[in-house]
Amino acid sequence: MADSTTAELSVGHWTLDAPASSVGIRNKSMWGLVTVKATFAKVSGVGETLADGSATGTLTVTAASVSSGKSKLDTHLRSVDFFDVEKFPDFTFAAERVVRKTADSAEVTGQLTVLGNSRPLSFTVRTAAAGSDEVALTAEVDIDRADFGMTWNRGGMLKSPTTVVLSLRFIRE
């Protein structure tokens, strides 16, 4: 694998290496005293690097694959109070434009869709490693659950925002 500061990604199609990638969430709970953490076991994605050096892509997360290690919490997260997985099985992020900012970072702009609600989202992604056939990206993105219709918050237990933690590896098709 080449160093991210020297590798340039050429034009091409990319697929998420799901076993080498992770999507997780963190949220302060219990009035800020406890951090709830969970990961999603099923993620998929594709991308395309374009001739102008930018990129586009889509990341899909299967909501029912959430796992916190606590079955009661996982059941609650899958319920209508949060992810409503029966009605909305996936979350998607469509990256409409990814543009390099520095040797090891890029600005990502796109649409996040959760519970059927789409909102614009921009964030910085870091290039952890890059080569001619693979690229590894990391990011932490703060999301306001209420923007997507997730308003359950008994007694003000949950603090906002929810942090989405991304560690993604794409391989050239």
C-alpha angles and dihedrals in degrees: 000000000000125000112269092233093060104032120094117197111231125214112288153103122282135194127204113251094222097189090054094044135073139192118193141165135219126192132172110240139172090050092308097310098105132039114218112211130188139163133208116235096199120058132147136177150163134203143182129210112212133213092255090060095255126113142210132197152144131244119195124193121193103226095205090059091074114132127182096163089250113096096201091052092046090052090050092048090052092050129093088267089073128356100006090207095183091063100027110031097172142041114209135194116195109198104209094181135009114186126182113244101176137356090280106026142059137189113239121202124182150104126295115203119197125161089357092301118119122201132173114254132186127182143150120259123198122219106230093180137346137189140156092279104027143034128189120204133187133189144156114213126187115220129186104224091205090064086068099042098265100132103146107129111146110205092348091290095148124069121207139266116050112214117220111206116204129192107169132175119192125191127200115257 
